[in-house]
Amino acid sequence: MIHLEKLTYDNFYDVFGLKVKKVQYPFVASNMFSVAEAYVTMINGGHVYPFAIYNDKKLVGFIQLAYGENADQDGVSMEKDSYEVWRFMIDKRYQGRGYGKEALKLALDFIRTFPAGPAELCWISYEPENETARKLYASFGFEETGEMCGDEIVAVLKL
Ligand SMILES: CC(C)(COP(=O)(O)OP(=O)(O)OC[C@H]1O[C@@H](n2cnc3c(N)ncnc32)[C@H](O)[C@@H]1OP(=O)(O)O)[C@@H](O)C(=O)NCCC(=O)NCCS
């Protein structure tokens, strides 16, 4: 069963060891880089929620959620007072088994508890070539806004 757990001293090294396929490197930052960004966000008053993704006891992926204007620095207009799926990956050994879909559902359930405050939107961005991500997010109701975050397509979900 897929579940999310917060990062701890016991699992963070293993989270840093998770890897996507080489062709997917342009699609997501390394987990170590993401956690470094989470730290910088937090010490500057931002809200960020990095989670390890487990299938039963097996670590299979990583997802990092965020809220508010400190969530990112790229100037997307809905950034303020909205949640974001900031980083998301399933290790290359465990992709294609439905884990990503289940983890995203749990992440959205968590967001809908509004842990950092109320919001109407959750946004996400992905590379135009990332067809798997685009389809996955669309299946949850994310809609592309026509806006770009750097070179990434922006899509939003009404919470
Ligand atoms: C995107 C990602 C998290 C999806 O995780 P996953 O566990 O492989 O996905 P799932 O097995 O839950 O599959 C979700 C959907 O994607 C489809 N899918 C999965 N891998 C696919 C592939 N290689 N090619 C085409 N479709 C694929 C599945 O068929 C499923 O669609 P369905 O519900 O219509 O059957 C994972 O592929 C990944 O880590 N990619 C690299 C990093 C990345 O792109 N992150 C997102 C950045 S925005």
Ligand as a Chemical Component Dictionary entry (heavy atoms), coordinates in Angstrom:
data_LIG
# 
_chem_comp.id                   LIG 
_chem_comp.type                 NON-POLYMER 
_chem_comp.pdbx_formal_charge   0 
_chem_comp.three_letter_code    LIG 
# 
loop_
_chem_comp_atom.comp_id 
_chem_comp_atom.atom_id 
_chem_comp_atom.alt_atom_id 
_chem_comp_atom.type_symbol 
_chem_comp_atom.charge 
_chem_comp_atom.model_Cartn_x 
_chem_comp_atom.model_Cartn_y 
_chem_comp_atom.model_Cartn_z 
_chem_comp_atom.pdbx_ordinal 
LIG C1  C1  C 0 5.707  10.950 -13.581 1  
LIG C2  C2  C 0 5.963  9.786  -12.594 2  
LIG C3  C3  C 0 6.061  10.332 -11.190 3  
LIG C4  C4  C 0 4.759  8.835  -12.706 4  
LIG O1  O1  O 0 4.956  7.773  -11.779 5  
LIG P1  P1  P 0 4.621  6.257  -12.113 6  
LIG O2  O2  O 0 4.539  5.493  -10.853 7  
LIG O3  O3  O 0 5.543  5.776  -13.158 8  
LIG O4  O4  O 0 3.147  6.401  -12.757 9  
LIG P2  P2  P 0 1.957  5.363  -12.660 10 
LIG O5  O5  O 0 2.467  3.961  -12.809 11 
LIG O6  O6  O 0 1.105  5.671  -11.483 12 
LIG O7  O7  O 0 1.185  5.704  -14.000 13 
LIG C5  C5  C 0 0.440  6.885  -14.110 14 
LIG C6  C6  C 0 -0.063 6.984  -15.542 15 
LIG O8  O8  O 0 1.045  7.238  -16.407 16 
LIG C7  C7  C 0 1.152  6.213  -17.388 17 
LIG N1  N1  N 0 2.572  5.917  -17.574 18 
LIG C8  C8  C 0 3.466  5.572  -16.623 19 
LIG N2  N2  N 0 4.678  5.426  -17.174 20 
LIG C9  C9  C 0 4.528  5.680  -18.496 21 
LIG C10 C10 C 0 5.410  5.693  -19.592 22 
LIG N3  N3  N 0 6.714  5.436  -19.465 23 
LIG N4  N4  N 0 4.924  6.005  -20.806 24 
LIG C11 C11 C 0 3.623  6.288  -20.984 25 
LIG N5  N5  N 0 2.722  6.298  -19.961 26 
LIG C12 C12 C 0 3.175  5.989  -18.745 27 
LIG C13 C13 C 0 0.407  5.027  -16.820 28 
LIG O9  O9  O 0 -0.075 4.170  -17.824 29 
LIG C14 C14 C 0 -0.688 5.690  -16.039 30 
LIG O10 O10 O 0 -1.743 6.073  -16.883 31 
LIG P3  P3  P 0 -3.169 5.324  -16.789 32 
LIG O11 O11 O 0 -3.702 5.619  -15.417 33 
LIG O12 O12 O 0 -3.953 5.975  -17.879 34 
LIG O13 O13 O 0 -2.860 3.888  -16.997 35 
LIG C15 C15 C 0 7.238  8.991  -12.980 36 
LIG O14 O14 O 0 7.134  8.557  -14.310 37 
LIG C16 C16 C 0 8.520  9.789  -12.798 38 
LIG O15 O15 O 0 9.112  9.811  -11.729 39 
LIG N6  N6  N 0 8.995  10.441 -13.894 40 
LIG C17 C17 C 0 10.255 11.164 -13.873 41 
LIG C18 C18 C 0 10.161 12.442 -13.050 42 
LIG C19 C19 C 0 9.034  13.318 -13.510 43 
LIG O16 O16 O 0 8.758  13.462 -14.690 44 
LIG N7  N7  N 0 8.362  13.928 -12.520 45 
LIG C20 C20 C 0 7.288  14.845 -12.751 46 
LIG C21 C21 C 0 7.856  16.185 -12.949 47 
LIG S1  S1  S 0 6.598  17.360 -13.262 48 
# 
loop_
_chem_comp_bond.comp_id 
_chem_comp_bond.atom_id_1 
_chem_comp_bond.atom_id_2 
_chem_comp_bond.value_order 
_chem_comp_bond.pdbx_ordinal 
LIG C1  C2  SING 1  
LIG C2  C3  SING 2  
LIG C2  C4  SING 3  
LIG C2  C15 SING 4  
LIG C4  O1  SING 5  
LIG O1  P1  SING 6  
LIG P1  O2  DOUB 7  
LIG P1  O3  SING 8  
LIG P1  O4  SING 9  
LIG O4  P2  SING 10 
LIG P2  O5  DOUB 11 
LIG P2  O6  SING 12 
LIG P2  O7  SING 13 
LIG O7  C5  SING 14 
LIG C5  C6  SING 15 
LIG C6  O8  SING 16 
LIG C6  C14 SING 17 
LIG O8  C7  SING 18 
LIG C7  N1  SING 19 
LIG C7  C13 SING 20 
LIG N1  C8  SING 21 
LIG N1  C12 SING 22 
LIG C8  N2  DOUB 23 
LIG N2  C9  SING 24 
LIG C9  C10 SING 25 
LIG C9  C12 DOUB 26 
LIG C10 N3  SING 27 
LIG C10 N4  DOUB 28 
LIG N4  C11 SING 29 
LIG C11 N5  DOUB 30 
LIG N5  C12 SING 31 
LIG C13 O9  SING 32 
LIG C13 C14 SING 33 
LIG C14 O10 SING 34 
LIG O10 P3  SING 35 
LIG P3  O11 DOUB 36 
LIG P3  O12 SING 37 
LIG P3  O13 SING 38 
LIG C15 O14 SING 39 
LIG C15 C16 SING 40 
LIG C16 O15 DOUB 41 
LIG C16 N6  SING 42 
LIG N6  C17 SING 43 
LIG C17 C18 SING 44 
LIG C18 C19 SING 45 
LIG C19 O16 DOUB 46 
LIG C19 N7  SING 47 
LIG N7  C20 SING 48 
LIG C20 C21 SING 49 
LIG C21 S1  SING 50 
# 
